[in-house]
Amino acid sequence: MARAPFHEKVSFDLTNELQIVSTPQPVGEKQRIVSIDVLRGFAVLGILPVNIQTFSMISVARLNPTTYGSLTGASYWIWLLCHLLADEKFMTIFSMLFGAGILLMTSRIEAAGKCSVGPHYRRMGWLILLGLVHAYLLWSGDVLVAYGLCGLLVYFCRRLSPRTLLKLALLLIAIGSVSFLSYSPWGGHLYRIEAEIARQSTWMPHPTYPADEISAYRGNWITQMSVRVPNSIDAETFSFVLFIFWRATGLMLAGMALMKLGVFSVNRKVTRYWMMIGVAVCVGIPVTLYGVRSEIAANWDSLYSDSFGIQFNYWASLAVSLGWVGAMMFASRAAILYPFTSRLAAVGRMAFTNYIVQTLICTTIFYGHGLGLFGRVDRVGQFTIVVAIWMLQLVVSPVWLKCFFFGPVEWMWRSRTYLQWEPFL
């Protein structure tokens, strides 16, 4: 398989970069924008240190790290670095890339004079279906259903100008921020007794609550359903409508705008990348650190943390994410880093498959149908597992793509989207 160059040109006019095809079909290897593959691969690896917390510990431990396990010494520093550099940051990048992907796919089809409605909505429909299987049979932390649902609406915004897209994105993200304030005890929607019940069951759980969750996940696959199904239902209904939809949709629109502005291209001026990194270092990280300091000062109180405290990382993650984008554009254009970035690009081309593989590996390690280590591995041990999975996917993904055109999940998803079985070998 020929190596794709890391200095490809991406024009402001997307149609100049889109191969005209007679019938809608998946993007070929020569058409790929490699810098986006690198960024996507970096994101799918970067999200794992965040997700492994919900794979291995009670669900609230990600938001309130004092609820379970030690938070001293190396465990504290691992948590802090993950919170500063990864938590919400890579999900932000994923959401932006998802919006950019919608724009690229529909633009390529429409450049051929074809209608993109059918392929797009089949693509979203299959994504939602696969997400439901993932959420209810494997892991309640799934994001695929939410992405598919948001993608149904984002499609109609693809032709808006970058300025309009960014304005809408900021508005929607702000609505998500306000929702956290409105539907917290501070917002007046919960009486004190209800707030205390919520606190005991979620933020500072009474010992019986984590015991039930630990028992369920250390049990067999059927036993796990008692926790996984309610959590998945909540994520796809209440949490989606009030919080997830607004931020995810806003970020997808921002991704479309950034794609049109050429931000995901390695050919932009170097000063732009330095500015993005500078904003992350000088604004994003300090604001996130201040948020951690305020949480500690408030003793991780739910009345503060679940409304005001969460706002710091909610907004600062946008700046840190842009810094990561700038850093990956730098890496993509550096010839000396090609051995590494080529592997990241392979991981990115198989991002869907690698995301599911991470779930399969982690649930096998931590859940009762496998090794049953749920609640037994501290943060140092979790990070060791993360590094091992990183190494595995960086090694296996390039080898796989020397033999196959797609990852297995990508192949099935694209074949159903375009109503034809794509060549696999």
Secondary structure, DSSP 8 states (H G I E B T S, - for coil): -----S-----SSGGGGS---SS-----GGG--HHHHHHHHHHHHHTHHHHHHHHHS-GGGGT-TTSSS--SHHHHHHHHHHHHHTTTHHHHHHHHHHHHHHHHHHHHHHHTT---HHHHHHHHHHHHHHHHHHHHHT-TT--HHHHHHHHHHHGGGTTS-HHHHHHHHHHHHHHHHHHHHHTSGGGTSS-HHHHHHHIIIIIS--THHHHHHHHHHHS-HHHHHHHHHHHHHHHHTHHIIIIIHHHHHHHHHHHHHHHHTTTT-TTS-HHHHHHHHHHIIIIIHHHHHHHHHHHHHTTT-HHHIIIIIHHHHHHHHHHHHHHHHHHHHHHHH-GGGHHHHHHHHHHHHTHHHHHHHHHHHHHHHHSTTTT--TTT--HHHHHHHHHHHHHHHHHHHHHHHHH-SS-HHHHHHHHHHTTS-----
